[in-house]
Amino acid sequence: MGPLYKFGWFDFAYSLQLAGLIGVLFGFLLERAGFGNAKKLVSIFYLRDFAVLKVMLRRSWYA
């Protein structure tokens, strides 16, 4: 869809605030789902658990 300010819907400052709000909400939801656990995050680097990576890639696909 692209930046909303490019189409004149919002200005640049509002787009940055909206992006920050979406990022905070996404981080909060990841934390609530248990993906903020250090053991879970380290298991990605040891190639044992890819749940966090799958969620991140799926969310980036929809964005």
CORMOPE-V864707 format. One line per field, one symbol per residue. phi: phi as a letter, one per 30 degrees, with the letter a starting at -180 (. if undefined). psi: psi as a letter, one per 20 degrees, with the letter a starting at -180 (. if undefined). A space follows every 50 residues. Layout:
BEGIN
phi = ???
psi = ???
END
This chain:
BEGIN
phi = .iddddcidbdddddddddddddddddddddddjdcddddddddddhcbc ddddddddddddd
psi = hrphhhijgqrgghhhgggggggggghghgghijjiphhhhhhghjlhpj gggggghghhgh.
END
